[in-house]
Amino acid sequence: MYPGTYARTTPDKPAVIMAGSGATRTYRELDENSARLAHLLHDAGLRRGDAIALLSDNDVHCFEVYWAALRSGLYITAVNNHLSRDEVAYIVNDCGARVVLASAAVGPLAESVVALTPDVETRLAFNGPVAGHGDYAEAVKRFPVTAPEHQPNGADMLYSSGTTGRPKGVRRALADRSVDEPGEQIVNVFAEPYDFGPDTVYLSPAPFYHAAPLRFLSLVHRTGGTAVVMERFDAEAALAAIERHRVTHTQWVPTMFVRALKLPPEVRTRYDLSSLRVAIHGAAPCPVDVKRAMIDWWGPILYEYYSATEANGTTMIDTAQWLAKPGSVGRAVLGVIRVCGDDGSELPTDSIGTIYFERDEPPFAYHRDPERTREAQHPDHPAWTTTGDVGYLDADGYLHLTDRKAFMIISGGVNIYPQEVENALALHPKVNDVAVIGVPDDDLGEQVKAVVQPAPGVAAGPELERELIDFVRSRIAHYKAPRSVDFVAQLPRTPTGKLVKRLVKANYEA
């Protein structure tokens, strides 16, 4: 299904509402505007398997661009607008984009990459002029609003967030079906368990270019609901949007939960959240204390999943299951979980190792990077793929994450997973944000260091350092606790809430 399906049955229903500006696209407008752009792309010579790129803030035009690509059999790469000029140029060139669409809100960035992306044939800008780009509205208005004769199914080709290195393009084979035929993985896996349908009002507080928001927003339109999209996340504004739009579904990341939980009690209780039926979270592991606090606040409506941009496998867990298995991310609903040791051998229950998902065939490849593609595959079973996460399966088949392999600390020959220490500090009232890393130690090889952004008004210094170390030691094994704490004004996080730990570690590796 796609917006054209609902343009015929509920043409005046809002498909998209921007939470801040109130800008709206009905299903008819979304269908007609994306059809115009689809005709333009075909007229420009793009055919099935070709690529376009989108560089924008969260904006209603993003949905027109997305669905124009999807109904044209094209790959669409939504580019992180917080990247540098060179990083954006790298992605545009690497994905092979023949057309770039940009928002005037990121105009200076879009202008800066023009000279660095010579293979782009067409550039269009919306919401205002951008040097080197044509006017989007003028360009599409000469094309018809009717559906193209052929609508082969396209796909996103997104780039990993680059938290551990240079972004990698995740390319999946295009499905051999038209855009209005069933079979899309996001629908097959998530629509029924999360109860997506025509009555869904889904609040998305995250950037459009990130895999989870983009794909779940497409799920809303594939099932006929309404997407309420925040221009940027603000905890109180999100609560207000839930009340104002009678939101039924939303998806947050744990960092957003922490921000909301730290609002003053009178703010947290100010808004009517009774319309909420499903609160989804993923993207990063959620500290147990944070999730318990959210369940106490919002009720048994939290649904967690574990997946990745690569979409090589998925687990799910609901509130009742999680309360019985605190800290778990659930059981597999897509793929079969295999936990393997460094030698590739499959490990027994409760043994920590690299997490692979077994599928009938490799579900993705890293674009133009066969070496990294091979590294993501099991040495003996190419259809078993991993994104580098580490964890274990319990006796009931529930998956528990420990950390990414690249971040594991080996201190005195003992493996320590930073996530466990970060979880212990996440809700400490004097901690605004925290990263835990391993730093060189002449005796132990590595020692545990916490890098903390203090809460507003909290004085950093030896007293706070001692308090935080003692706090961790009271909650987990002493050998896992930080030997030292450094204080910083801000930690590097992506707009989706992911900690860019490689940037934290780089300060100490130097």
N, C-alpha and C positions, 0 to 999 in steps of 0.2 A: 504494500500500500504506500501511497505518497499523497501530498497535499491535494493533487487533482481529484482524488477519490472523494474528498470531503468538500471540495469546491463545488461539486455537483449536488451534494446532499445538504450541506450547511454552509452556504457561500458567505454569509455575513457573520459567522462565528469567528471571534478572534483566534488566530493561530499563534500570534506573538503579541505580547504587550511588554514594552520596556518599563521596568518598575520605576525608574527615576523620571524620565521625560514623558511617559505615557504614550509614546509613539506606538502605533498598532498596525498590524497587517492582518486582515481577514484571510480566510482560506481562499476566497476568490482572488484577492489581491496577490497573495503569495503565489498562487498557481499561475495567474496571468503574467506577473512580473518575472517569475522564473522562466516561463515559456518564452517571453521576449528575449531574455538573455541566452537561452538555449538556442534560439534561432540565430542570434548574433554569433555565437561561438561556432555554430555549424557553417555560417556564411564566411567566417574567418578561416575555415579549412580544418577545424579540429574534428577529429573522429575518435571512435571508441579506443580507449587506452591512452589517449593524449592527456596532458596535464595542465591545470591552471593553479594559480596561487592566490590566496586571500590574505591581505595585510590590513588588519582593522582592529578597532576597539569593539566592544560589544555593541551591536547596532542592528536594526531591523533588516538592513540590506544584506547582512551576512547570510540570512536564511534564503533570500532570493538567489544569491550566488551558489550556496550549497546545493539547493534543489535543482538549479540549472545544470550544474555539473552532474548530479546524480541521475537526472533524466536524459543526459546526453552520453552516458557511458564513459565519462571522463574521471580521472583521478583529481581530487581537490586536496591541496595542501594548505591548511590554515596555519599561518606563520605567527609565532610568538612576537607580539609587537614590543616586548621589553628587551629583545635582543639588540646587540650592536649592529651597526651597518654591515660589517663584514660577515657577521653570523647570519643575518637575513639574506644577504647576497649568496652565501654558501648554500642555504636551503633552496632558494629560488633556482639557482643553477643546478643543484644536485637533483631536484625533483623533475627537472626538464620542463618547467612551466613555459608554455607558449603565450599565455595571457596572465596578466597580473591585475587584480582589482584591489583598490586601496581606499581607505577612508581618509578624508581630509583631517580627521582628528590625529592621525599619525603621518600627516603630510611631509614634514621634514625628514622623517625616516624613509618614507617611500621615495622621496626625491633623491635622497643620498645613495640609493642602491641602483638607480637607473643606469649610470655609467658602468656599474660592476656586473650588470646582467644583460649582456649584449644579445643573447639569443631570444629574449622576450620580444614577441612580435606586436602585441597589443597591450596597452596599459590604459585602464579606465579608473576614474576616481569619483566617489560619491560624497555628498554632503558639502561640497565646496571644491574649489580648484586646487590641483596639485601639479606642480611643474613637471612636465614630461608625460603627463597623463591626459587623455581625453575625458570629456564629460560623460559620465555613465548615463545619466537621464536622457541626454540628447542622443547618445549612441543607440540606446535600446528602443526609443519610441517609434522608430520607423519599422519595427518588426511586429508581426502579428501576436495576438494573445492566445491563439489556438495552440493546442499541443502539437509538437513536432510529429511527423508521420511515424518515425521510429524513435523509441525511447529505451535504448539499452541501458541496463543498470550500471551505474558508476560506483565509485567507492572513495572513501577518504584515504589519503596517504599521509599519515602524520609522522612527526619526528619526535623521538624520545626526548624527554625534557633536558637531557644533558647534565643531570646531577652528578654523574660519575665520569663524564668525558664528552667528546663531541657528539652532537645529536645524530641519531641514526634514523633514516627513513624506513618506515615499516610498510612494506608493499604486499598486499594480498591479491591473489588472482581475482579478476573480475568474474562475477557470477554470470552464467549463460542464461539470462532471463531478462525480461523487461522490468522497468522500474515499478510497475503496478502489480507484478506477480508476487505471491508470498514466498517466503524462504529466507528472509534476512535474519542473520544470526542474532542481532540485538533483540528482535521480536521473539524469536524462538526461545531464547534463554530467559529474558527478563519480563516480558509483557504479562504473562499469566501470574507468576509468583508475586510480582509487585503490583498487580491489579491496575495496569494501565488501560485506559479506555476513553471513550468520548467525554466522560464526566471528569477526567483528570485535569487539574490545574496544577502545573508543575513549576515550582520556583527554582530557578537556576542562578546561584550567586557567583559562579566561577567564570573565568574567561572562555570564550567560544572556541579558541584554538586548541584547548586541551581535550584529550580523547573522551573522557567521561562526559563532560558537559555537551560536547558536540553530538556524541552518539545517543545520549539519553534525550536530548532535544529532538533529534531525528525520530526517536521512538515515540515521543509525544505526537508528532505530526503523522507518523505511520498508523497511529491508533486514534486519531481524531480529537486529541485534547487541546488544551491551551497552555502555551509556555509563557511564563512570566520571568523576564530576564533582567537581572540587576546589572547596571553598568559597571559596578564594582562592589565588592563585598563590604558591608558594614553590619556589625552584629545587630544593633538596634533597628537599623533600616530593614534588615531581613525579617525581623519579628513583625515590624509594622506592615511589610508587604504580605506576610502570611495572613494577618488580620484583614487587610484592605481587600485582597483579592480572593479570600476564602480558599487559600491554597490547600490542596489535598495531598500533594506529593512534593518532596524536596530532596535535594542531595547536597550534603556538605562534606567537607574533609575534617579530620580531627582538629586541626588548628582552628577552624571556624567554631567548633564546639567549645574549645578552650576560651576563645574570645567571648562567646556568648555567656559561658558560665561565670566569667569574671565581671560581667555587668553588675551594677548594684542591684540588690534584690527588688527594689521598687521599680526598676526598669524592666527586669525580667518578668515581673507579674503584671505589667501594665497592659499587655497585649493579649487578645483573645486568639488562642492557637487551637481551638476546639475543632476546626475543620480538618486539621492534619490527620491523615490516615497512615501515611507511609513516609518515614524519614530514612533515607538511604545514605550510607556512607561507605567510602572506599578510598582509593588512591594512596593511603598511607596507613600503617598500623595505628589503632586507637588505644591509648592507655586504658587499662581496666578501670581505674578510678574515674577517668573522664566519661567513659561509657556508662558506668553505674549512675553517675550524676545526671547524665542526659536521660536515662531511663526513668530515674526518680522524677525528673522535671516533665518530660514529654509523654511518659507512659510507655507501654510495651509495643511501640510502633517502630522501633529501630530495626533496620535491615542492613546487614553488612555483606559486602561481596569482596572477593579478592580476584583481581584480574590485572591486565596490563595493556598498554597501547598495542602490543603485539596480538592481543586477543587469542593467545594460544590455549587458554584454559580459564575456567572460572569456578570459584566456590561461592556458596551462599550460607548465611546463617540468620535466623530470625531472633527476636528477643528471648523467647522461651528457651530456645536451644543454647543461646549464648549464656544465659543465667545458669544453665546446667554445665556449660563448658566455658567459663570465663577466659577471655583472651583468645579463643579460637576464631578463625575466619570461616569455619564451616566445612561442609563436605562438597565434593566436586559435583557440579551440574553440567560442566562442559569439559571433556577430557578425563583421563584417568591419572591420578597423582602418583608419581614415582619419586621417592626420596633416595638420593644416591650419594655415595661417598666420593672422595676425590679420585678414586680409581674407576669410578663408573658403576661399581657394584650397588645393587639395590639394598637398602638398609632395613633392618627390622623396625617394628613399632617402637616409638618413643626415642628413636635415634635421630640426631640432628644431621642434616645433610642438605645438598642442593636440591631444590624443588623443580621437578620436570612435570610437564603434562604430556601424556601420551595421546596422540590423535591418529587417525587412519593414515594421514600423510602430513608432512610439514605444513603448518597453516600460514606461514609467512616467510618472507625473506627480507633481509636488510638491503635496501636499494643500492646497487652498484658496490656492494661490499660482501663478496662471497666469503671472505675470511671470517668476518663477524657473524655471518649467517651460520657457518660451520661451528663456530665457538658456542653458539646458542643451542646446538644440537648435541644430543648424547653421542659419545664416540661410537657406540655400537648400534644405536637405534635412532636414525635421523628424524623419525617422526616424534621422538620425545624431545621437547624443547624447553628451554629455561630462560628466564630474564635475570638470573643471578641471585634470586632470593634464597634464603636459607630457612629451614624450619623442620618440623617433624609431624608425623601422623600418629594420633593416639589409637588405642585399641578399637575405638568405634568409628575410625575413618575420618575424624575431624582433624583439620590442618591447623597447626600452630606455627606462626611466623616467629623467627628470632631476629633476623636482620638480613641485610644484603651481605653477600660474601665479601665484597670489597671493603666493608667497614668493620669486619670482625677484628677484635684486638686480641693478640696473643701475648699474654703477660706471664712470664715465668713458666711457659709451656702450657698455660691454661687458656682456653678460648673464652672470651668475654664478649657479649653482644651489646653494643652501645644502646640499642633501643630499650633494653630493660632498665638501664640507668636513666635514660631520658624519660621513660614512663614514670619512674619514681618521683621525678622532679616536676612533672608537667603542671600539676595543680598546686604546687607550693605557692602560697600567697605572695612571696617576695620574688618569684620568678616569672618573667614575662615570656621568655623563650629560652631554649637550651639546646645545645649540641654536645654530644659526647664523642670524643675521638681518642685514638691511641697516639701517644707521642713517644719518641725514642727514649729509652732508658738503658744506661750502661749495664745495669745488673739484671733487669727483668726482660730486656728486649724492647718491651713497650710498657708504658703505664697509662692508666686511665685519667683523662683530663676532661673536665666539664667546662664548656664555654657558655657563659650565662649572660643573657640580657635581663638586667634587674627590672622589676616592676616600677612604674612611674613613682618617683618620690622616695625610692629605696636607695640607701647609700651603699655603694659597693665597698668592699674592703675585707680585711682579715676576719672580722667578726662574722660577716655574712658567709664568707668561705667556710669557716668552721661549722656554722649552723647548717649549711647545705650538705656538707660531707657527713655530719652526724645524722642528719635527716635520712640520707640514703642508707647509711649503715644500720639504721633502725628498721629498714624496710626490706633490704635484700642482703645477700652474703657480703661480709666485709671486704673480701678480696675483689669484689666487683665495684666497690665504691670509688669515686674519684680520689686520686692522691692530691689533686690540686684543682682549683677553680680559677679561671680567668674571667674577667668581666668586660663586656663590649657594649657599645651603644645600640648595635643592631646586628642580627644574624641574617645571612643571605638566604632568603626564601623566594621561590617562584610565586607569581600571583595565585597559583593554585594551591599554595601552602606547603609545597615540597621543600625540604631543607636541602640546599646545595652544599652538601658536606665537603665536597672536594675543594671548595673555596675556603672553608674553615681549615681543613687540613693543610692547605697550601701555605698558610701563614706560619705553620710550625715546621713543615718540610724544608722551607728556605733556611 
